[in-house]
């Protein structure tokens, strides 16, 4: 019996049995090329279309507004590069200092190529500064690109307000919604976004598949040319992966009410953490995802705690799984005003809809045994 306690769900989630079964059935029964005009191709195409409808329902979007991609990194690239290609006369993008590396590194590359990037600051709680955003938008702005919820702290940005600021100025708005979709309700029309990225493996689906929502009427140029996805993304579709995403989307939509229980577990966890000395919850003063706790224990290096937790079968992380090195302080935490010592002392615990109360209590008991001796050594 697996006794692992997995609290690293912002890095990836475990695919559900239903997702895996649907993918295997697709490989067995609908293995054809969905572009083929015969019964084998039709079977693949029908399953792909059904999955597209499920993902659209999760976003309250139209199925025709979805483009399947290899994941959120590709979706982010497609949105950002596509917005620039669509408006070659505009050479300015507005984003934040706490974006996921897939956005951050692309924007730095574009900056080196001559595109002007305005980086919006966050406050000490990790919350977006809307007044700075409003001031940064100019007639030359092609796109505002902001994450909906931060992968490290769980802080939720006021995306609807930010999108409205962009809309008032006639600027396209993109959100990296990877951490939010499936954890908070999503209505793309209510949010007012033009482009939205998501990833299957963050909502109990498979890796290697994602999607970009492109609002009806936006003729976004493709990154990859070909006739697939209505000419918006070339390459034979990963039908089994898309089917897995569809099942995951349907399950996530049905499970949204359970996120209230996840939030209650997070609060229980944070109350337990408060029993330890020198505990600081990062982002506690901002709206946060129901599943994410970013915490530091004084000056104790996160890796020392994580190594000891791992020996006990408890999985957590020091931040984003997509950063190049665990030795580097988090750019997110540094942007919140922390010192490098505080940043490398931070641990992220991210729950799922399947996390149990007894698991939370077991992690708390382990931390009570681990942290205080390390704090005494660090003093």
N, C-alpha and C positions, 0 to 999 in steps of 0.2 A: 504493500500500500504506500502510495506517495504521500509523504508527510510534509512536503514543501509548502511553505506559506509564501505566496507570490504577491508582492505589493509593488510591482513595477509595471503597472498597466498603462502608464503613459509612454513607455518604451514600446511595448507591444502587448497584445491580448491573446489569450488562448483561443484558437478557433473552436466553435461549439461542435458537438457531434453531428448536429443537423447540417452545418456548413460542410463538414468533411464528407458526410454521406452524399449530399447533393453534388459535390464536386466529383466524387468517384462515380456516381451514377451518370453524370454528364460525360465523363471520359469513356464509360462503357457503352452508353446508349446514344449520345449526341456528339460524337467525336468529329463530325464533319466540319468543313469550312463554311462558315455562315454566309459567305458570298456566293456559294455554289447554288445553281438553280435546279436542284433535284431534291429528292426526299431526304437524303442524308444531310445535305446543307440546310434544308428547311427545318429539320429537327434541332440543329444547333442554333439556327436563327430564332426559332420560337423560344427556346430557353433563354437566349440572350435578351430578347425583347421583354420577356416576363421579369427578368432580373432588373432591367432598366426601369420598368414600371415601379418596382419595389424601392429602388434607390430614389426615384423621383418622389415617391410618396413620403419617404423619410424627410425630404427637403421641402415638401409642399410645392414641388416644381412640376413642370411638364417633362415627360420622357424625352421629348425632342430637344430639350435644353441641356441634356447630359452628353458629355464626351468621356468615354472610358479611356483611362491612361494606365501607365505602368505603376502608378502610385502618386502620392501627393507632391513629391519632388518634381516629377514631370508636369503635373497639373500647375504647380506654382510657376515653373518656367514657361509653360504655355500661356498662362495669364499675363505674366510680366512682359515677356518678349513679344507676345501677340499684341498687347496694348500699344507698345512702341511701334511695331510694324504697321498697325492700323492707323496711327497718327504720326507719320514721319516728321511732321513739322513741330511736334512737341517732344522735348528732350529733357523732361524733368519728372521725377518720381518722388512721392512722399511715402515714407515708411517709418518704422520705429526702431529704437536701439535694442529691442528685446526679441526680434524675430527669430524664427527657426533658421538653422544654418542653410537650409536649402534656399531660403529667400535672401538671407543676409549675404551669403557669399556670392550669389548671382548679382545682387545689387552692387557689391563692391567691385565685381568684375566690370559691370556696366559703367560704374563711376570711373574706372581706369580707362575706359574707352571713350570718355567724354560726356556721358549722360550725367546730368546734375541730380544728385540725391539729397533730399532733405530728411534728416534723421530726427524724429520726434522723441523727446525725452519722456521718461516715466517718473512718477514721484517715489517717495521712499517705500510706498506700499506696492509698487510695481504697476500703478494705474496710469493709463494714458492721459496726457495733457491735451485736452480738446482745444484749448485756446491756442496752443502752439500749432496744432494741426490746421486750424482755420487760418492762421497767419502764414502758414507755409505754402498753401495752395496759390498758384499763380496762373496767368493765362497760358503759360508754357507747360503746365502740368498734364502729363498723359495719363497718370494713374496714381491712385492712393492704394497702397497694399499694406494691410494690417492683419495680424493674426486675431482670431476671435478670442481664443483662450490660450494662455501661455503654457507650454509643455513642462516647464520647470516649476513654476509657482502655482499654477492653476488660476491665476488672476484672469478675470473675464473683462475684456475691453467693451466699452459701450459702442458696439459696432453699428447699431441702427442710427445713433446720433452722428457717428463719424461718416457713415455713408450718406446721410442727409447733407452734411457739410460739403461733401464732394459733389452731390447731385445739384445743389444750389449753384455751384460754380461750373457745371457742365463737364465734370471730370469723372472718368470711369473709376469704379471702386471694386477692389478684389480683397477677399478675406481668405486666409489660410484657416480653415475651420476643422482641421484634423482632430484636435483635442475636444472640440465642442460637440460635433455631430455624434448623436447617440447618447450624449450625456446631458444635454439640455435640449429643449424643443427647438426645432428649426423651421422657419417659414421664410423662404428667400424673399418673397414679396414684402412681408412685414419688415424684414431687415433692410430692404432697399438696396441689396448688393447687386452688382452686375456680374461678378465672377466669384466662384466659391470652390475651394479645393477640399477634397476629402480622401481618406485612405481606409481601405478595408481592414488592415491589420490593427487598427486602433479601435475597432468596434466588433471584435471577435470574429473577423473574417480572415482570409488568407493574405499573405504577403505578396507583393508584386502586382497589385491591382488597386486602382483608385479611380477618381473621376473628377472632372471639372464641370461645374454648372456654368453655363454661358447664357445669360439672359436673352430671351427671344429678341431678335432685331440686331444683335451685335454680331458682325461678320468677322470674327476673330481669325486672322491668318493662322494656318497650321505650322507647327514645328516640324512634323513629319508628313511628307506629302504622299498621297494615295487616295483611293476612293472610299476607304472604310470610314465609318463614323460620319457619313454624309460629307466626305471630303475634308473633315476637320482634323483627322488623325490617322495617318496611313499605317498599314501593317495589319496582318491577319489577327483578329481579336483573340484574346485568351478567354475562350468561352467558359471553360471550367472555373477560372478565376472570377469572371464576371458573375457566374451563377453563385459562387461562394459569397461574393459581395452582396448579391441580391438577397440571399437567405439571411446574411448578417444584418442587412438593413431592415428587413421585415422583423427580425427578432429584436433589434435595437428599438424600433418604433413601439413594439408591443411592451418592451421592458422599461420604457421611459418612466412610468410611475414608480418603479423600484428605485430610482435614483434618490427619492426622498429617504429611503432606508439607508442608502449608501451615505448620504449626507449626515444622517444620525450616527452612523458608525464613525465617520470622520470626526464628528464632534466628540464622541466618546473617546476616540484615540487622542485628540488634542487635550481633553480634560486629564487623561492619564499622563500625558507628556508633561503637563504642568506640575506634576509631583516631583519632577527632576529639577535640580538647580540649574540656573543659567540657560534655561530653555527659551528660545525665541522662534516664533512661528513667522516665517516670511510671508508677506502679503496679507496678514491677518486683518488689516484695515481696509481691504478692498473686497469687492465681489469676487468669489472664487468658484471654481468647479466643485461639485459635491464630493469628488473622489480624491482630491489632491492635498497633500500636506508637505510643505517645504519647511524644514526645521533645522536649527543648528543648536549644538550643545556646548555653548561657550566657545573655547578655542580648540576643542578636540577635532582633529582632522577626520573628515568623513570616512576616508578609506579604512581607518583603524576600526571604526564602528561597523562598517559594511563587511569587512573580513570576518569579524566575530559573528555577525548575524548570519552570514552565509554558512559558517560552520554549523550553525543551529538549524539550517534549512530555511532561512528567511531571506527572501530576495527583495532588495530595494536598490536605490541608485543614488549617485551623487549629483545627478542632473540629467541633461539630455544624453540619450544614447548615441546621438548623431554628431557629437563633438569629436574633434580629432584626438584629444588626449585628456584622460581623467586628471592629469596633473595641472592643467590650466584652470584658473579660476573662471567661473561662469560669467559670460558677458551679460547675462540677464541680471544676475545678482550685483555685479559691478555697476550696472546702469541704475540700480536702485540705491546706490550710494554706499554699498558695503566695501570694506577693505578686502584685499585678497585673502587675508587670514580668515575673515568671516565667511567669504565665499567658499573656500575649500573645506570649511567645517560644516557645510550644509548637506543634508540628506533629503531626498525626495521619496516619500511613500505615496504610491498611487493605487487606490482600491479599484475593484471592479464590482459589477452588480452581483457577483457570486461570492464576494468576501463575506466571511462569517464573523459574528461577534466573538466566538471563542478564539479565532485567529488573531483578532485585534488584541484581545487580552493576553494571548501568548507572546505577541510581539512586545507589548508593554512590559511584561514580566522579564523578557530577555533584555530589554533596554535598561531596566532598573539595575540588572546585574552587570551590564557591560559599561554603561556610561560613567557612573560615579568613580570607579577606579581609574578610568582614563582621564577624567577631569582632575583627579588628585595628582596624577603624574604630570599633567600639563600645567598645573599651578606653579 
